[in-house]
């Protein structure tokens, strides 16, 4: 699966997470959890995530300029993974902003 490239060694747990997420209603907490799984430990710690349901925008508040660049580079893959976990049209865009206080 294209969305999960790079995490194929743990495909079974990833699909189990997807099934678990499918059972719960859409909420900001669900989207934030999906982001943390999709991003992995390092990127998840590099930014706090805020999802706006109306627009579908996931805003990542990066903890500095270097993390901001890394998250921007990873955004296409993160969006694909978010679509894998949550379905289409949940996250319409990922916006990365530098926020050293995040």
C-alpha positions as CSV (number, residue, x, y, z in Angstrom):
1,X,0.0,0.0,0.0
2,X,1.4,3.4,-1.1
3,X,0.2,5.1,2.1
4,X,2.2,2.8,4.3
5,X,5.5,2.7,2.4
6,X,8.3,2.5,5.0
7,X,6.3,0.7,7.7
8,X,5.7,-2.6,5.9
9,X,7.5,-4.6,8.6
10,X,4.7,-3.8,11.0
11,X,1.8,-4.0,8.5
12,X,-0.5,-6.1,10.8
13,X,-0.5,-3.6,13.7
14,X,-1.0,-0.7,11.2
15,X,-4.1,-2.4,9.8
16,X,-5.3,-3.2,13.3
17,X,-5.0,0.5,14.2
18,X,-7.0,1.4,11.0
19,X,-9.7,-1.0,12.0
20,X,-9.8,0.4,15.5
21,X,-10.1,4.0,14.1
22,X,-12.9,2.9,11.8
23,X,-15.1,1.9,14.8
24,X,-15.0,5.4,16.4
25,X,-16.7,8.6,15.3
26,X,-14.7,11.3,13.7
27,X,-13.3,13.8,16.3
28,X,-10.3,16.0,16.8
29,X,-8.9,13.5,19.2
30,X,-9.2,10.7,16.6
31,X,-7.5,12.8,13.9
32,X,-4.7,13.8,16.3
33,X,-4.2,10.1,17.3
34,X,-4.1,9.2,13.6
35,X,-1.5,11.9,13.0
36,X,0.7,10.6,15.8
37,X,0.6,7.0,14.3
38,X,1.1,8.3,10.8
39,X,4.0,10.5,11.7
40,X,5.9,8.1,14.0
41,X,7.5,9.0,17.3
42,X,10.1,11.6,16.2
43,X,7.8,13.7,13.9
44,X,4.9,13.3,16.4
45,X,7.0,14.9,19.1
46,X,8.2,17.6,16.7
47,X,4.8,19.3,16.4
48,X,1.4,19.6,18.1
49,X,-1.5,18.9,15.7
50,X,-4.8,20.8,15.5
51,X,-7.5,19.7,13.1
52,X,-10.3,22.0,12.0
53,X,-13.4,19.9,11.1
54,X,-15.0,22.5,9.0
55,X,-12.1,23.0,6.6
56,X,-10.4,19.7,7.1
57,X,-7.1,21.5,7.6
58,X,-4.6,19.8,9.9
59,X,-2.3,22.5,11.3
60,X,1.1,21.3,12.7
61,X,2.7,23.7,15.1
62,X,6.4,22.8,14.6
63,X,8.8,23.2,17.5
64,X,11.4,25.2,15.4
65,X,12.5,26.0,11.9
66,X,14.3,22.7,11.3
67,X,11.3,20.6,12.3
68,X,9.1,22.9,10.2
69,X,11.2,22.0,7.1
70,X,11.1,18.3,7.9
71,X,7.3,18.3,8.4
72,X,6.8,20.3,5.2
73,X,8.9,17.7,3.3
74,X,6.9,14.9,5.0
75,X,3.5,16.4,4.4
76,X,2.6,14.5,1.2
77,X,3.4,11.2,2.9
78,X,1.6,12.2,6.1
79,X,-1.5,13.2,4.1
80,X,-1.5,9.8,2.3
81,X,-1.2,8.0,5.6
82,X,-3.9,10.1,7.2
83,X,-6.2,9.2,4.2
84,X,-5.3,5.6,4.8
85,X,-6.3,5.8,8.5
86,X,-9.3,8.2,8.3
87,X,-10.6,7.9,4.7
88,X,-10.7,10.6,2.0
89,X,-11.8,14.2,2.6
90,X,-11.1,14.2,6.4
91,X,-7.7,15.9,6.1
92,X,-7.9,18.3,3.1
93,X,-4.6,20.0,3.7
94,X,-1.7,19.9,6.1
95,X,-0.4,23.4,7.1
96,X,2.9,23.6,8.9
97,X,3.7,26.6,11.0
98,X,6.7,27.4,13.2
99,X,5.8,27.7,16.8
100,X,8.7,27.3,19.3
101,X,6.2,27.2,22.1
102,X,4.3,24.2,20.7
